[in-house]
Every structure is written in structure tokens, then in C-alpha cells.
């Protein structure tokens, strides 16, 4: 039987429907799961009952969990009539169950059982899965009998015992317990999981129907409207993908594909796993041995680490040699003794490469074998070496951990910086701290009232309340502060109450430290009850003084971890994940994103080595919480990666970011302060991709330098976005972009900007501690951490984007002006006829507009973009930008330029702002003139307008609307012979109305 159990904590209910005829209800909750039933105690006469009871269900088969559901029924128990009445129900699918560490209390609205059910209120549940063997499942009740209010004594004793046991195993706030490993259950029968080409064997996505046809390769060209140089546009490619050749946009396979890695070119590697050795002979006079292994194929060799004075060493290291570069036919594995002058030969094992077996996943890994060592003459000698040798591809599970011959010659200290890696960013939470009040503040100086404020700190994040003069020694603040925290919680929430004793001088009255792991989590906007925390003295005080003046100050706080928000850790324009923090609120995935990083070409030299320019290149891809990094290719301006990765997609309106970098951690001195150099990046929005199609393009790496825009090379990618259901995909477009809490309790723009900066710093700090580290500059560049800073170039680009948006309205206005000017009399007459027809049949107006837009959309389908969007220098206004504006954009914050240059830029900014100020003032003036029509600020103008309104009301009442509309239209489109160059009377009247500009200083 399975050790997994489903835990359900029935917390409380709120605002239940009265059912007892006296405006109240005696309620209980009945739980049903997989044929098992439990019931809570009955709460008499309470519409807001609180149970806090916990039950455990057996999970007989974890594989069937997605097909099961937990049902909670709320009943009103009537003892007098021995009946129960329905108050509502909650049904939770098995796909929403999470481990105990991720579970939070959720308040679910009660659902109806039928059309005529009268139901209202919410039920608070905490549902989780645990595999703790010490927890026993609850005993089911013999019958769900509504006649008694509580279970029989034996059952009550069992339930109390289980509650006590659950409290021991899962305390709500005691986080010192050991964390149990939880293996998640698949959500669906064909559920797919995030995999990568370098981390694990991928799961066949969806059903075999998706693989029945070979993937089509879309030939895409740059749009002529982009007006970019040809060198900056996307380029069509026709690579060999998965062993097949592209002909006419389709993959024609020469043979059946042997791997699911069909978005990269198959690369053959010779894998050598050096496991261990035994019974090695002693080489030194002291009888010791410092062994290491050298794996050699032609001019390529790999070396393991050495052990000191060990004759039975264990290495378990893997070496991968590219078949394309091998020119030898023999593999030599040498065991040597490390020496200061010259390494001594111990023994050798030789392999003929023609006899090496080929392994293709999903075949099982090749079992290593013991091989007797030979001397240089081929004679057997003492000692054995355990090896496994095979030929495979980059789909092999040993690929990510292997040393690669096309990467770098192994050197101590740098091998960890060149391997491929899959990173998972930490789960981020918003920490909401509501500082309400403090009581019994005590200060040494009894002759004055304290000026008190509270300083809050989590890690490197600080905040403080306003300063309040506590005349009653009970200061009140009631301020909300937001912070960002990451799992696992390493920092503590620290609050210190301080007294302002002088200018820039504060004294700590008391402080409190709260572990983040003990803070309550919530996934909605339910009220968190406040708690009083005793303040502790910051330093030791005199014991006699404590006896005289007992220190009992305390502070009232309301603290919670808000899991209903999505913690923004990247630019809002390029978000790759929009899910909330709480896993219970996650929806099932809608598709799969597959990325093949093929190669890079024409890279700009980033460093000089051996007298020539070169680059040590690797790629980083980011989508959601999953970051991937390819292996580093050394000394190549045209590196080949051919690594494939996959992500689950939860929203199509998200962006995949791929960056290319130069590795500066390989020992060279003076390479950009040992910061990895940025070569360029590519952004691809998933909503612009057609599902099921393979996009293969060479993307230009365009980077803005202080000298102007520059092409740093090209990166070749293959992308496929697959969808599980078209209906689910369409349904996503009707859902809010962000989680519910962003609309129920929205955060200000300033808060979001500050919290985003803190989130990026936390993610960068966590990822930089992994091996190989993903450095801070990489995370900041991929997350566009500086996108909010001022840039004259970006401001101009946004202005021209706005003008492009309104260009259609400008074109329509110009066309209507030509109609009114009778430039083409035939067109003007046709417009008159159409106008009369629409006025006579107003029901045709909206259908005509929507039919027109439908026809335009169908017509534009022929010219739809057949390529993903890419960096556009024209839209970015990067081609004609002034050098000084670029220098200003690359300036640090705060500025590091000279005072004269800063003064010149400030005057330029004042000039631009002055023009904006004038436009804003003109718009305000027009609005104030509209308000002045009825304000009697100008009594004569208001009198004229009021009289006009009376006459217009009478005329409109007695005249049919169609007649007035036709006359107005004909007047507007009248012939130029009947027009005057002077402004019309209504316009002259409006311009004479007063505005508040006269009151401006």
C-alpha cells in the first residue's frame, strides 16, 4: 500500500446561510475522498464557525490521484427533526494537491448542489499530501449520523489522538522539522514535464499523434516595412534537424528518428567514464601512489583529479570527445603517478574505436567493466581499471556532466565554469508587514515625550515608518510595508523601535526578530489576525534597574506571506511567467515550448589569446523559473552547441529570452574585471508563434554601444511551440493577465518597481551560488534591470511608436478632409450616399463597422508575418541617435560625468520638459473651457449657451433625428465654394471662454 496520505485541515467557514429559522445554523463539514468519509464536530448556532480539525485519507494509488477529487459538504444539523440541510459544497481536483511545505489555507466559495439551492459563504481548507510514515490515516466514521452533535467517545478520542499526532508531525509554525522529499504525481495521463537536452531524458509530449507527421520548417523572411539594413534582418536557414533534411519547408527523414531531440543537429561523441581502480602497484620508494587517469584520443586528452597515497581510488568522471574532430583510431586510457618533476607511468588500457558500441537513449546506460592494466609493450601487469566506453549523442544523460574536448583543456579551478546546467530560480514571496501600534514605550529620559519610529529589515531590504510623538507612550502607525523573500527562507524579519533623540541620532528602544518560516501564508485577501510581540532590549541592562522598572514594551503587528501575487522579477513588458506564488492557484499547463540552440556565427572577438581575437562563448535561456546554460565553447568565433531544452507553458503572452555571453572566468587577467561580457540577446514572444510549427532562423545579435548600434554576430535557434488543447488556449485569452490579488489589492507603481529590483537581486544572489554560477551581471542583463532608467533615445522611440499608433486616425482624418474639400467629386458623392443610407438605417452602422474589420482581417491573413519579431533598430531609434544621447544612456546612476556636461544635459531636459509642459497646459485649458460653459464664470457666454441649449432642445424634440443628422453631415461635407477661411462661430465662441490659466503664478 502507498505511504502517501492526503491531509485536510478544516479551518473555518464564513457567512453561512441561516437554516434553523432563527437566523443561525448548526454546521458541520463532511469530507469525501476515494470512498472514505470523515466529519467534523458540530458548531452550534454559529454562522462563522471555526473547527481547526485535521483528517488524513489513504491514497491507495498515487498514479490515479489526478482522476480523484476531494469533496467537502457543509450541512446544518437539526437535532429536533433529526435532519440535515445543505449549506454548500467545495470540490477540489486531485491536480491541485501540493506537498505540506507548499500548502496554505485557501478560502473557497461554497457551490450549489442544484439550480434551486440557496448557498452563500466560504469554507477555509488546507489540503496537502504527505508521505510521513509516522502519520496514521484517520478512522472513518461508522455512519454520517446527523442525530448527535459529536462523534462517539471512542471516535472522538481517536480524532483527538490524530489531531495531537498531526500537531507533532506538522506543527503550523515549527519549521525545525525535517523536510520530507515529495515526488510529485503527474497531473494528467499525458502530462509533460520540463526537461532539457543536458539534464534528463525528455518525456514524449502529448500523444503520438503530434509526432505522426515530421515537423515543418517555416521559411521566414524579413519584413520590407522594417526598413532595416539587410545585415540586421532574420535569415532563413535549412539545417539538418534530427537526422533529416529540409526540403520545401518539411523535414524529409532518411530513416526513422532515434531520438526525441529533433530540434538540433545530431552530434556524435565518444564517451569514456572512468569509475575507479583497484590493486594499483606502489611506485614511490615509500610504497605510496598518487594516481590519476589520462584519457587520450589523438591530440585530445582529458585528465582526472589525482589522489594522494591511494591505491584504490574512485573518480567517476566522464569525458566526451567529438567524433568530428577525432583523427585517431585508438583510445588510450593511461594511469599515472603524480610527481613533481615528471609523472610516472603505471599502466594503460587501449580500445579500438571501431569496436566501441553505440548507445542510443532510451537504452539503459552501459555497465562499466574491469580492465587489466598493461605496460607499454602490451603485457598484463598488476592493477585494474573500471571503465565504460560508448558512442552516443548529446541526448545522452552523461552529456551535461562530461568534460568536452570541444570545450576546454581541463585546468584546475575552471572546469566548473564551462559545463552546461539547468537552474531553477527560487520561489519568491511578497512579505506584507502591517505595523499597527506599540504599547508601554520606555525611554531613559523621563522629561520628554519620545519621537518613535519603527525600522524594518529583511536581508538587504530596509523600510521605516513615519516618526510619531508618543504622548501616551503608545504610538500608533498602521502602515503597510512590502518586502521580497525567497525559499528556502534564510533571512529573518527584524523590527526595531527607535527614538529620535537628536538630528540624525536614533536610540533603539527594543527589537523583535521573527523567522520568515514561522509567518503565516495566505493565497487570497482574507484578514490576517494581528499578534503582539514583546520587544527585547538591544543590550544588556542593569539587573537592579530591571527590577525597579520592568521592561514590558510590545508591538502589534500583522504579518503574512502573500502567495496570491506574482512576484515580478523581470521587466513587465517581457514577462516569462505570470503565475502566483501559491501553487494551489496554478492552472494546468497549456502547451510545451521546445528550444534548440544550434550554433553562433560571425561573433565579434571579445578577447585576445595567442595574438589573435577569439571568444569563449556560452548561451543562457530564460523562461519562467527555469534558466538553462549551455556548455562553454573555447577559442571559437563560430561555436556549435546543439543543445535542446523544454519548458511547460502556462500563458502564451510570455517571452522567451536567449542571451549569448563571453566567459571571462577561465584565468585570463584584465578581462572586464572578470565579469562575463555581453554579446547580445534575443526575445521571442510565444503568442506570435503558430502552434506545431518549427521556426529555424539565424537571429542577429544587435547591441547598443556608446558608439552606436553594432552587430556582434548571429545565433541560430530552432523553436517549436506545441499546444495540448486549442480550446484551453483560446480560453486563456479571456482570463486576467495577472493573478487576482493584483486587482483586489493592487500595488502602486512605485512599490512594484522597488520590489522588482529587490527580486532581481535575490534571484541573482541565489543563482550565483550554484555550480557553475550564473553570475549577477548575466541575471541583470537577462531581466532588463535597467529598463526603467531615463533615456532620451528610448523616449523618442516611444514617441514615434505613439505616432505610429495614431497614424491610422491621421490617415482617416486626411482622407475625410479630402472628401470635404471635394478633391475627388465621385468619392465625395459616394460618401454622401453611404452617409444618407446609414442615417436612414442606423441599425446597419455597427454591423457595417464589424464586417469591414472582418474583411480587413481576412485580407491581411495573406500577408501575415511568417517569422517571430526580432530587434528592430528603426523602431528603437538606434540608427540616427546623437552620440551625446548614447553617452547619457550609458552613464551610471548616480552620474559619473563632469559638472559642465551634466548641466548641459539638464538644460536640454528642461527644454524638452518645457514643451511637454506647454502641451499639457493647453489640454487642461480646453477642458477648463468646457467646464466654464455652465459655471457662469463668464456670465454673458453662459447665458448665450443656456439659451442655445433651450432652443436646441425644442428643435431636437420637434425635428426627426435623421433629418438633423443628414443636414449636419451635408453641412460638414459642403463644397469649398460655400466655405470661408475664417473660423466658424462655435469655434470662436469656445475660444473666448475663460480658463484657469489666468490664476497660474
N, C-alpha and C positions, 0 to 999 in steps of 0.2 A: 504494500500500500504506500502511496505517496506521503512524504513528510510535509508537504505544503498544506497550509491551512489558511482559510480566509477569515480574517478578523474584522468584525463590525462593531464599532462603538456607537451606540445610540446616545447622542449628546442631549438634544433638546428639540422642542418644537415651538413654533411661534405663530400667534394669531390664528388659532384653530377655529373652525366653525362651531358655534354653540349648538348642542344637540340635546341637552337634557330638559329643555323647556324652561330653564331658569337662567338662561344667559351664560351657561358654562358647559363644561364637558369633563368626563372622567375618562381619560385617554390612556391607551397602551399601544405599543408597536409590535406587530407580528412580522418576523423575518422569515423568508423562504429562500432556500438555495439548494439546488441539486437534490430535491426530495427531503431536505432537512428543514425543520421548523423550530423557531425559538420565539419567546415572547417576553417583553419587559414587564416590570411591575406596573400597576395601575395608579395613575396620579389623579386623586380626587379633586373635582371642582377647580380645574386649572386649565386656562386656555393657552398658557405659555409654560408647559411642563418641562422639567429638567430631569433626565434619567441618569446620564453618565454611567451606563451599563455596557459591558463588553461581552461579546459572544464569539465563538470560534467554530467554523464549519470545516468539515473534512473536504479536501479536494481529492477525489478519487483518481482522476486522470488530468494532469496539468495540460496535456495537449488539447483536451476538449474545452478548456476554460473559455476561449473566445466564443464558443457557442452557448455558454451558460449565461444566466443573468441572476442578479440579486434583486428580490422584490421586498419592499417594506410597506406594510399596510398599517395605517393608523385607524384605530377603532375607538368609538365611545362605548363604554361598558355601562349598561343599565342593570343594576342588581335587582331592582324591584320587578322588572318584567323578564329577567333572565334573557336579555337580548344584547346584541351589539350592532351599532350603526356605523356606517362607513364614513370616515373623515378625509380620506385621501390616500394616495399611494405614490411610491417612488420606485422606479425601475432603473437599475444600473447594469449596463452591458459588461460582460467579462473583459472586454478590451480596455476598460477604464481602470482596472485594478492595478495598483502600484505597490512597491515594497513599503515596509513600515517606515523607513527613513524618509521617504518622499511623501508620506500621507499627511494631509491636513484636513481639518474639519471643513466640510462643504455643506452649505445650506441649500437644499433642493426644494423648488416649489412643488407642492403637492398636486398630483394629477387626478383627473376624473376617472371613474371606473366606467361610466356610461354617459350618454348625451345629457340625461336629466339629473346627473349628480351635482350637488351643490358643495363645492370644495373651495377652500382658501387656506392660506398659511404656508409655512415652510417646515421642513424636517432637517435637522442637523445630524449628519452622519460622518464618521471617519472610517473609511474602508481601506484595508491593506492586505497584503499577502506576506506570510512569514513561513520560514522553514525551521524555526526554533524547535528542536526535539523535546525541550522541557515543557512545551505548552501542550496541554491535552484538549481535545475538542470538547465543547460543551455537550452535556447530555440533553437530548431532545425531550420536550415535554410529552407526557402520555397523550394529552389531548389539549387542544387550544380551547379551554373551557371559559366562557365569559362569566360564569356564575360566581367565581371568587376573585378577589382583588389581587391576591398574590399567589405565587406558587406554593405547593405544599412544603412543609418544613424541610423535608429531605431535599427537594429540588432547590429550595431557597438556600440551603446550606451548600449544595453543590455549586450554585451560581455564585454565592459569596466566595467560595473557595477558588472558583475560576477567576473571579474578579481580583482576588488577592494575588493569585498566581500571575495574572496578566500584568498586575501592577509591578510585580517583582521582575518580570521579563521585559516589560515595555513601559518603564516609567515615563511620564509625559515630559518631564524636564530634566531627568538624569541622563546625561549624554556620555557618562563614563562607561556604559555598557559596551561589550564588543560588538562590532558591526558584522552582521551575517552576510555572507555572499549570496546574492539573489540572482538567479538565472531567469531572465525574462521569458515569458511564454509568447510564442508567435501570436500576432493579432489576428491573422487570417490564415486560411489554408495555404494560400499562395502569397503570403506576406513576404516582402523582400526586406533585406537589411542593408545598411550602409556597409559597403565593402570597398576594398581598394586593391589595386593590382600588386601592391607591395606588402600588403598586410595579411590577407587571408584569401581563401578560395571564394569566388563570388557565388552567390545563390542565383539559380536560374530565375529570371524575373518573370513574374506573372505566369502565363500559361505558355505551352509550346506553340500556341497559335501565333504568338508575337515573333517567334523565330522561324516560322514556316517559310517566310519569304526573306531573301537576302536583303540587308538594309540598302536603301537607295542613297546615293551620294548626290547632293544637290549642287549644281554648278552655279555659283553666285558671282555677280559682278558688282562693281562699284556703281552707285547711282550717279548719273551725269549731273543731277542737281546739286550734288555736294560741292562741286567746283573746287575740288582739292587737286593737288598735284597727283599724277598717276602713281608716283612712288609712295604716296601716303594712303593709297586705297587698298582694299582687300584684294587678295589674289586667289584665283581658282587653282586648286590642286587636285591631283589624281593619284593619291598614294595607294599602295597595296595594303589593304586592311584585312586582318585575319586570314592571310594567305590567299586572298582573292584579288582580282584585277578589276578596276573600274572601267566599264565600257558603257557609254551613253547614259551616265548617271546611275548605273546599277552595278552591284558587285557580282561579277561572274566568277564563281568559285571553281577552281580546278579540281578540288576534292572536298569532301565533307569536312567542315571545320572541326578541329580537335580541341578547341578552347573557346570559352565564352569571352575571352579578351579579344573582341573583334574590332575594336576601335584603334588598335595600334598595330604597327608592323611587327611581325614575329621576329624575335632576335634569339639566336641560338647561343647558349652559354655552356661551357664545361664547368660543372660544379664539383668541388672537392671539399668534403667535410672531414676535417682532422679531429678525431674524437679524443683518443688517449693512446698512451704507450705503456708497456709493462716490461719488466725484466731488462731494462737497458743496461749496458755494460758501464762500469766505472771508467772514467777517462783520466782524472787527475791523480796525482800521487797520493792524495789524501783519501782516495776511494770515492770521491763525490762526483756529481754530474750536474751541469746546468743546462738542461736540454731545451731546444726549440726546434721547430719544423720549418723547412723552406720548401715551398711548392713552386715548381719551375716548369714553364712551358715556353720553349724558345727563349726569347728575350724578356719575357714577362715572368715575374716571380713575386710570390707573396710570403710573408714571414709571420709566424705566430709569436706570441709573447713567450718569454723564457722563464723557467722556474729555477730557483737556486737549490742545489743539492737535493734533487728529487729524481728517483729512478723510475717512478710510476706516475708521470704527470698526466693531467687531463686538461685539454684545451677546448674542445668542442667549438671550433671556429670553421667558418665556411668561406671558400674562395670561389670566385666566379670569373672565368676567362672568356672573353668574347671570341666566338668561332670565326668571326670575320677577320680578326687580327692575328689569329694563330697561324704560324708558318711551320711549326714543328709537328712531327707525327708521334712524339713520345712525351709522356708526362712523367716527370721525376719528382718524387717526394723524398726529401733528404732530412734526416735527423742529425742535428749538430749540437756540439757542446759550446756554450758561450764562453769566450775567453777575451782577455783584454787586448792581446796582440792579434791573434788570428783564431777564428773559430775552428774547432776540431771536428773532423768528420766522424760520425758514429755509424750511420747506415743509410741505405737507400732502398726505395721501392719504385719500380718502373712499371708504366702502363702503356700499352699500345693504344693510341686513340681510336684506331679502327675497331677495337674490341670493346670500347666503352658503351654500356647500354644507354638507350634513350628512354627518358621518363616523361610522360605527358599527364598532367593532372586531369581527372581526379584519381589517378593511380596512387597507391599508398607510397609513402616515402621509401627510398631504397635503404635496406638494412645495412649498416656498416659491418665490415668483416675484419678479422685479424690477418695481417700480412707479416711474414718473417722478413726481417731486415737482411739486406745483402751488402757485401763490401763492393768496392769499385770494380772488382773482377767478376761480380755476379755470383759469388759463393755465399751460402747462407751463414749467418752469424747470430750471436745472441741478441735477443730483443725482438719485440713485436710491436706493430703499429696498427691501430684500428682506424680504418678509412672507409669512406663511401664515395664513389666516383660515378657520375652520371652526366648525361647531356640533357638539358632542359631549356625552357624559355623563361621570360620574365614573369610568367604566370606561376612559377614555382614558389612555394611558400618559403623557401630558403633565400629567395632573391633579396628581400629587404635587409636581412642581417648579414649578407655576404660582403666580403671585400671584393671590389670590382677592378679588373685590370684596366678598364677604360676610365676609371675614376682618378686614382692617385696611387703612387707607390707608398706603401704603408710606412708611416712615420709616427713615432711615439707622440701622443697628445693631440693628433689631428684626425684620427680615424673616426672619432665620434662626430665630427663636424661635417662629414661627407655622405653619410648614409641617408637613405630615404626614410620617411617617418610619417605616421598618421597621428595627428594631435586632436584631442578633444578639449575644447575650451571649457573652463569651469562654469557650472550653472550659477548665474548671478541672481541675487535677490535685492529688492529695494527694502531698506530698513527704515520704517517710519517711527520717529521718536516724537511723541507729544509731551512736552514739558508743561505740566499744569501749574503746580504750586509747590511751595516749601513751607515747612512749619518749624517754629521754635528755633529760628536762626540766632546763634550766639556768637558775639564778637567780643574781643578783649576790651575795646573802648566802649564803656557804658555811657559816655556823654553825647553820643550822636546816633542817628539812625543809619543803618547800613544801606549802601547802594549796591544791590546784589544783581548778579547775572550768572547764567549757567553756561559753561563751556562743555561742548560735546565732542568726542573724538572716537573714530573707528579707524585704526591704522593711520594712514596719512591724510585722512579726511577730518576737517575741523568745522565746527559751527558754534555760534554763540547766540544767546538770546539778547533781548534789549535789557538795559540796566534799569532796575526798578528800585525806588527808595522804599524800604520796608519799614513803615512807621509802626506797624503792628508786629514786626518780626515774622510775618507770614506772607512773603512776597507772592504775587500771582503773575504768571506769564501767559499760559495757554497758547504756546507756539508749537507749530509743526516743523520738523526738520527731517530731510530725507538723505539717506546715505546708500551706498552700494556695498554689498558683501558677496563673497564667493564661497561656494562649497569646495572642500571641507572648510568650516569656519575656523580660521586660525587667530583672528583678532578678537578683541573684546570691546564692548561698548562701555566707554568711560565717561562719566559725567562728574564735573567738579563745580561746586557752588562757590563763587568768588565774590569778594567785597572790594569795591573800588575805593582805596584809601587815599589815592592821590593821582595826579596826572601820570598816565601810563604805568601805574603801580597797582597791582591787584594782590590780594591775600586770599589764599584758599581757606574757606570755612570748613568744607567737608567734601568728600568724594565718594562715589559708588562705582563699582565695576561689575558689569553684567555680562556673562558669557553669551555670545550670539547663539550658541547651540541650545540654550535654555529658553530662548524667546519663542513665543507662540507664532505659528504660521497661519496665514489666512489666504483664501483664494477669492474672496468677494469683499463687499464693503460693509460686512457686519461689524457691529460695535465691539471693540476690544475693551474689556474692563480694566480700569486703572489699578495700579498697585503702588503701595507705599514702600519706599526703600530707605533704610536707615543710612544716614551719612556717617562716614568714618573720618576720624581726624587724620589729616595728612602726615603728621609727625607725632612722635611720642610726646606726651604732656606729663606734667607732674601728677602723681597719684593722689596726693593730698588735695590738689586743685580739683581733680575729677570728683572726689568725694563731696567737696563743697558745692560744686557746680556740675551736676550730672549732664553729660552730653547726650541729648536725645533728639537732635535735629533729624528731620527726614524730608524726603522729596517725593512728590506724587507724579508718577509717570504712566503713560500709556504707550507701550512699545509692542511692535509686531513686525513680522517679516511678510511683506506684501507680495504674494505669489500670483496675483491676478493681473499684474502688469507684464509687459515685455520690456526687459531691460535693454535699452538701446546702447549698443557698444560699437556702432558704426554710423556713418552718415545716413540720415533718414532717407535721402534720395537713392541710396544704393544698398538698402537693407537686404540681407540674405535670409533672414529668419524673423518671423513676426509672432511666434508662439509665446504664450505667457510662461512664467517660470514654473507654476504649479503643473505637474504632469497630469493631474486629473482633468485639466481643461484642454489637453491636447486632443486634436481631432486626428482621425486616421490619415495616413499619407495618401496623396492623390496621384503620385507618379514617382518616377525614378530618373535622376539625372546622371548620365554617364559621360565622363570626360577622358579623352585620350590625349596626353601631352606627347606629341610625336618628336619634334626637334625644334631647334632655333637656327636661324641662318643669318649671315651677314652682320654678326654682332660687332659693335664698336669695341676696340681694345680698351679694357678697363685698367690694365697694369702692364708693366714691362718686366719680362723674365727672360734671361739669357739674351738680352739685346734686342728682343722683338716683342711687339704688342700681343697680348693674349688675354684670356678671361677664364675664370673658374666659375662656371655657370650652374645655377640650380633654379628651379621653379617652385613657387608656392601658390596653391589654390585654396580659396576660402569660400565656403558656403555653409551657412548655419553655424552650428557649434563645432563643425568638423573642419580642421585645417589639414592640408597634406603638403608634404615637401618631397621633391624628387631627390635623387642622389646628385652629388656634385660631379660634373664632368670637368676634368682638369685640362688646361692648356688647349682649349679648342674654341674657335670662333664660330663653329657650326656643330654644336653638341647634339647628340641623339639621345633622347630619354626613353621614348616608347613605354610609358607607364600609364596605366588606366586606373581610374578611381570612380566610385559611385557615391551618390547621396540620395537620400529619400527627400521628396519634395512635398511640402505641405501647403504651399501657396505659389501660384505661378507668377505673381507680381513681386518677384525677388530677383536678385542679381548675383551671378557668379563672377568672382574676381580672380584673375590669374596674373601673378606678378613674376618677373624674371629678375634675378639678382646675381651679383658677383660675390663669391665667397672670399672674404678677407681675413679668415681665421686660420690660414694654412701656414703661418710662420713668417710671412714677409713683414718687414718693418716699414712703417710710414704709409701704410695703405689706408688712407682715410680714417686715421685714428682707430684702426681695427673695427670700424663699422662696415657692415656689408653694404656695398654700393648698389643703388637702384638703377636698373637698366630700363625698365618700363613695365606697364601693366595693361591688362585688357579687361573690360567689363562686358558681360553678356546678360541681358535681361531675358529670363525664361519665357515671359509672356510673348516675346517676339519670335519664338521658335515654334515651328509646326511639330506636332507630336509624331513620333515614329520615324522621323527623317534624320539622316546623318548629315551634319554640316561639317565639311572639311575645308578649312581656309588657313591661309597664312596671314596673320594679323600683324600690321606694322606696330612697332613699339615706339610710340611718339612721346617724347618727354620735353617739358618746357624747362629750358636752362636760362640763366641770366643773360645769355647771348641770343636767345630766341628759341623757337621750336626746332627740335632735332630728332631725326630718326636714328634710333640706337640698334636697329635690326628688326628681325621678324620672328615670330613664334608660330609654330604650326600646330593647330589643335583640331581634334575631331570631337564633335559634341552630338549627343542624342538625348532628347527629352521624351520619355515614354509615359503614357498615361494609363492608369488602370480602368478608369471609367470616364466617359465623356460627360455623363450626367453630373457626376461629382465635380468635375472640372468646371462646368457651367454654373453649378450651384455656388462655388467659391466666389464667383464674381458678384453675387448678391449679398455676401457677408461683409461685415465691417473689416476694415484693413487691420486694425489693432484690436487687442482684447478689450473686453467690456469695461474693465476698470479705467481705461484711458478716457472713456466717455462719461462714466458715472462719477468718478473723482479725478478729473483731468489735472495734469501737472502743468505748471506755467512753462513758457518757452525758456526762461532763464534757468528754471530747475532742470529741465531736460538737457540743456546744453551743459550745465555743470555736472550732472550725473553721467552723461555720456563720456565726458572727459575722464571722470573717475573710473568708469567701467573699462575704458580702453587701457588705462594704466594698470588696473588689476589683471586684466587678461594678458597684457604684455609681461607683467611680472611673473605670472604663473607659467606661461609658455617658455619664458627664458630660463626656467629652472629645469626643463626637461632635457633629455639627451636624444639627438643633438638639439641644442637650444634653438628656439625660434626667437631671434633677437628682438629687442624693443623697437628698433628702427623699422624692422620688417612689419611688425604688427601695426605700428602707427601709420606706415605708408599704405598698407592694405586697407586700413579702416578709415582713411581720409581724415586724420585727426585735425588737420589744419584747414579744412574746407570752410570753416565759419569766419576765418580771418579776412580782413579787408583787402581787396584787390581792385585796382582801377580797371584792369583788363577784364576781370570777371564781371564787374558792374556794367561795362559797356556791352559785353556779350549778352548779359541778361536783358539789357535794354533792347538790343536788336532782336532777341528772341521774342520779347513782348511785341515789338513792332511786327514781327513775322506772324504772330498770332492774330493781330488785328488787321493784317494785310487784306484778308478776305472782306472784312467790313469796309475797308478803304476802297477796294475794287468795286464792291456793290454800290457804294456811295458815288464813286466816279461814274459808273455806268448809269445810275439814276440821274445824275446831273446832266449827262449827255442826252438822256431821254427828255428831261425837262427843257433842255436847250434845243431840242428838235434837230440834233446833228444828223440823225438818220430818220426821216419822216415816217418811213414804213415801220420801223421798230417802234416809234412813239405811238403810231396808230394802233398797232397790235397790243401794246401795253395798255392803251386806253380801253380797248375791247376786253382784254383779260380783267382789267380792274372793274369794269362795269359788271362783268359776269360774276366775279367774286362778291361784289356788293349785293347783287340781286340774289345770289345763292350763297349766303355766308357759311352754310354747312359744308361747303367744299374747300374752305380755306385750310383747315388743319389737314384733311386728307391729301390735299394737293401738296402741302409742305412735306409731309412724311413720304408721299410717293416720290417726290422729287429727290429727297435724300436717299431713298431706296435705290432709285435708278442710278444716282451718282455712285453709291457704294458698289453696285453690281458692275458698273462700267470701270471703276478703279480696280476691281479684282484682277483684271487682265494685267494691270501694271503694279501689282502688289510687290513689296520688297521680297526678294528671294535670298536675303543674306542677313545675318544679325547686324544690329547697329554697332558702330565702332567709333573710335576717337576721330573727331572732325575738327581740323584746325580752323576752318572757316567759321563754324558755329562758335568755337571757343575764342574767336577774335585773337588768335595767336600769331597770325602772319604779319599784320601791319601794326603790331604793338610797339610803342615807343620804348627805347632801352631804359629810360629812367623809370617807367612804369613797371618794367620787369624787375629792375633793381629794388623798387619799393615792395614788390610782391615777395621777393626772396629775403627781405630784411627780417631780422629776428624780432621777437616780441618779448620785452620792450625793445625799441630800436637801438641799433648799434652804429648808426650813421652820424655824420657831423651835424653840428647845430645849424649851420647855414643850409645844408641840404634838407634837413627836417623842416626848417622854416619855409623853404620854397615849396615843399610838398604840402605843408599845412595851408599855405596861401592858395595853392591850387585846389585843395579840397574845399576851402571856404568859397572859392569861386563856383565850383560845381554845386555845393550845397546852397549857395545863394540863388542859383537858377531853380533848383528844386523847391526852395522856399517860396519863390515867386509863383511857381505853378500851383503849389498847394494853397497859397493865399488867394489866387484867382478862383480856384474851385470853391473855396469857402465863401468867397464873395457872391458867387452865383447862388449858392444855397441860401445865404442870408437874404438875398433879394427875393427869393421865393417865400421865405418866412415873412418878409415885410409886406406882402400883398394884403394881409389881413391884420397886421399888427397896429395899424394907424400911426406908425412912426412918421409917415408922410400922409397927412390927413386927406390931401387932395387926391393922391394916387389911390389910396384905399377906397375913397368914395367913388372914384371912377370904376375901379374894379368891382366893387359891390354892386353898383348899378348895372354894369355889364353882366354880372352873374345873374341878376334878376331877369334881364331881357333874354339872356341865353336860355334860362330855364323855361321861360314861356315859349320861345321859338322851338326849342327841342321837344317840348310837350306836344305842340300842335303840328309839327312837321315830321313826316316819317324819317327814320334814321337813314334809310337807303338814299333818300334824296339829298340829305345833308352830306353823307359820305361821298356821293358822286360829285356834288358841287365842290367839296373840299379837294378831292383828287384832281378834278379838272383845273381848279384854280392853281394848285401846286404845279401841275404839268402844263400850264398855259404857254402859248407861243411867246418867244422872245419879243415879238412886236408889242405885246401887252405888258412887258416888264419894265421896271425902272431900275436905274443903277443905285438909287438911294435906298437905304434900309427901310424896311416896312414899318408901319405904325406900331404893331405889337412889339417889335424888337426895340424900337425907340422908347416905348413906354417901360419895358423891362429894364433897359439900361439906366433909366433915370431913378429907379428905386434905390432907397438908401441901404447901405451895408454897415457892418460894424468896423470896417477898416478905418473909419474916422476916429474911433475910440482907441486905436492902437498907439502906443507910445513910440 
